[in-house]
Amino acid sequence: MTTNATTPLLAPPHGTHSNFIDPETRAGLQVVVTSTILAVAMVFYANRVYVKNWLMGRWSWDDVTLVVAVILGVAQFAIQTYGVEKEYMGRHLWDISVEQSRGSSILITSYLPFVLPPWTLHFLKATFFILYLYIFGSLRWIRITCWIGLICITIIHSTIGIYSFAIASPYQTDTWKDKVMGVAVSGSIPGLIVDIVLLVIPIVAIAPLQLSAARKIGALLIFIAGGLAIVCSACSIYLRDVQKHSPDKLWTGVPVNIACQCEIFVGIICASIPAVAQGFRNPKSVYQIVFRKTIALHRLFGSGGTSPVEMLTKEKGSQSAYDATKSTDRKYAVYFALAGTESREPYEVPPVQPVHLAPHK
């Protein structure tokens, strides 16, 4: 027992001594970065829930897959944060004794971060494919591409998830973690290809539309934000490969954790960005109400301007115009700002009534 308590998992480099009491750690780096990006993602997601539930009054299958991805992503964040704060993740292996490494909690915090990401990314990418089926479902090539994409991500991420959970067990001199890391690196490459496809689909679909330059650029920017997810995915692959070939895996695992969580949270942000335009443009939204009240108070207490009675009259007129032009048949075109409340231009996104996926309450 004494030997195990003083024997490190990895021999320290020359000139370095093991520190089992107060060792160097990367916990602060991981917690600050991931907490910040999680907070931003939750703000965007909360706005999406507000828009879909209170302004649009309907949920659809992409909301179901996204909420599952959010739950799994937050669970992964909690586990990895606990691992670096309360356990030994983020430390050098020579600062962890053999006795310390035998606790069940460190095994759990090492194991679950390999198991959860494939399923989280599966539901997250499925969200985008389902969204495209709703938005661009009138285009046959997009329907085919999206269904092929859904099948591919199901096969890829399910295989990696099942392998990590059940099959990757030690054989001879191999270790469980080495085998999982190997499949994680190779399995992430198809995932990166899927991310690129998710970025290209809306660009190809929107580019030929005869919209004004400003509206076309605005619509494209909504989806081009997905390029950030590609950057995170590419960084994750590179950092996983670095960790795979590093003997100090818990130390090099922190950048991997950050990149993986950023990929998930950036994906949540990208899936929620389209709701921002609808939330700020809808006259019934709390943002518009606060804005109008602020302008009214400014004009009331400022010098001159429109009276509160005139402001109220204009507000009611604006709401009536909005209700008159709003079409439930264009639910997703309006939601994604591909069609505004003003007069439509020719050859805009047509009304979409998908056959294969029906929205549910």
Buried (B, 14 or more C-beta within 10 A) or exposed (E): EEEEEEEBBBEBEEEEEBBBEEBEBBBEBBBEBBEEBBEBBBEBBEBBBBBBEEBBEBBBBBBBBBBBBBEBBBEBBEBBBBBBBEBBBBBBBBBBBEBBBEEEEBEBBBBBBBBBBBBBBBBBBBBBBBBBBBBBBBBEEBBEBBEEBBEBBEEBBEBBBBBBBEEBEEEEEEEBBEBBBBBBBEBBEBBBEBBBBBBEBBEEBBEEBEBEEEBBEBBBEBBBBBBBBBBBBBBBBBBBBBBBEEEBBBBBBBBBBBBBBBBBBBBBBBBBBBBBBBBEBBBEBEBBEEEBEEBBEEBEEEEEBBEEEEBEEEBEEBBEEBEEBEEEEBBBBBBBBBBBBEEBEEEBBBEBEBEEBEBEE
